[in-house]
């Protein structure tokens, strides 16, 4: 079956009008903030793929090794003929480990970037010609339901990369509850979670020496210039990321290097020197926190795997 993208209602997708409204609202608020999902246009998604290959960015390397080691156990827990549904699929690199181990009836990737999704699905269809692919271009947090998937009734969700950490605690709980609804009473969720650790290790992971993470953050300014006729000068802003130990999270911003004025979608905004605009959080969890949040969303931990240094965890959650 050939892969194709199911177009959902415009109100459910991060289209240009969604972007414009979110940016204008975020720059008008105090403190200023723009939702992290808008970092992932085609260029942003490609830059994030490069981040995942950096030596400082241990998350992808460690999670991939956990999945490679335990993919057979995951497949055994999932059973035959499952529908593998990936939330925020990106390049679908890690999902290949599960596709190889599980041989699911259908793979349904969900991603906000249409261009990135199309490219990834073309590669997957080439490498897995017999795999049924039902690609969904959408913000997974805006989905009220999934399209009817062929050949399978059991849904297995996949949310890798510690993407759960990009959500505020109340948003993370909302995601768990949404996933519980979308996956149904017989479904399960495979979740990647970055664990709390030495702050210096965390700082290095989000401030790489090659500057790729900085380019990823500042790409949001490029996108606003391109799509919203903004006048950001990229060399007048800097990437800033640090670990907030009290809240257990990495905080990421772009920061103004001088007093300046910028036009965005015909609106004028002034920035003081040192003023920051928040773009992303990355919360770090411990296992008791994960268990507590799962229970609140009517999940329970069926199995959890970590690396030897307990830097990262992959959890298998089932309905409580």
N, C-alpha and C positions, 0 to 999 in steps of 0.2 A: 504494500500500500504506500503510495507516495505521501510524503509529509506535506502539510499545508498549515497555514495560519488561520485560526478562527478569529475573525474580527468581532470584537465585542462592542457594545454600546459606547459611544464617544465619552459619555460621562464616566465610564469605567476605565478609560485609558489616559495615560499621561500625554495628552496632545498639547498642541501649542497654546491653546487657551488655558489649560490647566497650569502649564508652566508660567505663563504670564501672570495669572492671578496669584499663584503661590509666591513668585518672586516679588511682586509689588507689595503683597501683604507682609512678606518676611522682611523686606527692607524698610517698611513703614513701622514695624513693631520695635519694641525695646524690651529685652535685647534683640538684636537682629538675628534672624535665622532663616535658612532655606532648607527644605526637606532633602534628606540625603538621596532619595530616589532620583532626583534630577541630576545627580553626578553621572548617571549611566546613560549618556547618549552613546553613539557608536564609538567615538574616540575615547570617551570615558571608560567604556567597557573594555576596550582594547588596552588602555593604560592599566586598568585593574588586573587584567590577565598578566601584564608584565610585573606588577607588584607581587603577584602570587609566585613568581619565579625568583624573587630577590633573596639573597642569603639571610638578610635580617628578618624577613617575613616568614617566621617558622610555621605559622598557622596552616598554610596549604600543605607544606611538606609533611608535617606531623599528622594532620588529618588524613591525607592520602595514604600514608603508611598504615594507619589504623584501619582504614577501609579495605586496603589491599589484604591485610592480614586476616580480617574477620568477614570479608565479603561472603564466604561460604556459609558462615553462621547466620548472617543476615538473610541470605537466600533461604536457608532452612526455616527460619522463623517466619518469613514472608509467605512461603508456600508457592505452589505453581500457579501460573496464569494471572499474576497480579498486574494491576495497572500502576506503573511507576510514575508518580506525579512530582515534578521538581519545582519548588517555589524559588523563583529568581535563578533561572537555569544558567545564565551567562553563556560560557562556551561548552557547557555540559561535559567538562573534562572528568570530574569525579564520578559523574553518573555512569560513565563507561565501565567503571569497576563493578558497579551493580548490574549493569546490563549484561556484562560477560558472565557474572555469577548466577544471575536470576533467570535470564531469558524470559522477560516479562511478555505478557500478551500485547501490551501497548505502553508507549512512553509518551507522557504528556508534559512537556516543559512549559513553564510559565515565565515570561520575561517582559520587562517594560520596554526594551529596545527592539523595535521591529527589525531594523537593519542587522543588528547583532544576532537576533533570533533566526532570521532567514539564512544567514551565513552558516551558523552553527548547525542548523537542521539539514542544510545541503550536505555538509561534511558527514553528519551522522547517517543520513540516508545512503550515502556512498559506501560507508563502512559497515552498515547494517542493512543491507538491501531488503531483507525480509521483515524488518521491524516495522510495525505500525506506529506511526508518529502522529500525534494530534497536538500541534503546537498552538499555544494560546498567548497572544500578545496582550498583556494586561498588567496592571498593578495588582498583585495577588491580595493585597490588603483591601482592595475594592471589590473583590469577587464575592458575589452572594451565592453562587453555585457554579459547578463545573458542567461543561457540555457532556452529553451522554457519550461514554467511551465504549468502543466496540470490544467484543470478545471477553470482557471481564467485568465482574461485579465487585471484586475486592480491590481497594485502593490503598497504595502504599505511598505516603508522602515522604519527600526527601528535601531537607532544608539544611544544606551543608555550609561550611565556611564561617561558622559562628555568626551568620547573618542575624540571628536572634539578638545578638549584642548591639546591633544598630538601632534597635527599638527601645524606647523608654520602657520602664517596667510595666506600666499600664498598657502600653502598646504590645509588649511581648505577651502579656496575658491575653490580650484581644486576639493576637495571632494564634495562640494555642487554641483558643475557643473556636476561632474561624476554621482552623485546620481540623479540629474535632468534628465540626459540622460538615466540611467539604469531604472529608475522608469517610464519613459514615460509621455506623456501629460496628462494622467488621474491619475497619481500616486500622492502619498503624502509621507511626511517624518516626523516621530516622532523622536525628537532629545532631548537628555538629555544634559544640560549645567550647569556647576558649575559657580556660580555667584561670583563676587568680594566681599570680606568680610575682617574681621579682620585678619591681617597677622599672628597673634599668633595661631589662629584656623587653618589656612592653614599649618603652620609649624608643628603643632602637628600631622596633618593628614598624613604627609609624613615622619615623624620621630617617629614612634610608639615605645612605651616603651618596647614592646615584641621583637622588632628587626625583625619583619617579612618583613617589607619593605626593610630593609638592606639585608636580605637573598635573596629577590627577585632581587635586583640589582646585588648582587654578584653571583647569579646563572648564569648570563651571562658569568662570568669567568669559571664557571664549564662547561658550554656548550662549550666554546672555547677549554678547556682542553680535553673534550671528543670527539668533532667532528673535531677539527683542530689540534690535538696533541700539544696543547699549554702547557706552563709550568707555568701558573699563580699559585702563592701561595695565597690562599684565605685570610689568616691571614695577608698578607702584603698589603692588600687593604681595604678601608673602603667606606661605603655608605655615600654620602653627598647630602643633599637636603635643599634648602632655597627658600624663596620667593623674587623675583625681582620685586619690586613694580613699578619701572619705566616702565617695559615691561609687567606688569600684569601677571606674570607667575611663577610657581614653576619650579626650575631647578634641575635636578638630575644627579649625576655623580658617578663614582667610582674613588677613590683617592689613589695614591700610598703613603704608609706610610714610605718609605725609598728609597734611590737610588737602582735601581735594573734593571736587564735585563731579558727579557722574550722572549721565542721562540714561534711563532705562524705560523703554516703551513710552517715550515722550514725557516721562516724569523725571524730575531732578532730585538727586539725593546727595547730601554732603556727608563726608567722612572726616572725622578728626584723626590726627596722627595717632596710631596705635589702636584705633577702633577695630573691633573684630566682628565678623559675621559667622555665626555657627553653621556648620554644614553636616556634622556627623558625630554621633557617639558610638563607642564600642564598649559595651558593658562586658565585664568579666564575672563569671559565676563560680561558685563552689557547688559541689554535688547536693548538699542539703537545700540550697536555694533552688536548684533545678527540680528537685523532688517536690518541694512545696508549691512551686508554680505549676507543675504538672498536675498535682492534685486539685488545684483550684480550677483547672480547665477540664476535669474529669478524665485525665490521662493517668497512667501509672507507669513507672519505669520497669520494663520487662527485662532489659539487659543494658549494661553500660560498659564500654571499653575505653581504656586510656592508654597512652604511651607510657613507657617505663618511668619517665620523669614527671608524669602527671601534669603535662602542660595543656593537654587538650583532651576532650572527651567526645565520643560518639555514643548517643543514647538511642535505644529502641523503645518507643512508647506505644502502649496499647490502651484502648478505652478502659477506664476504671469500672 
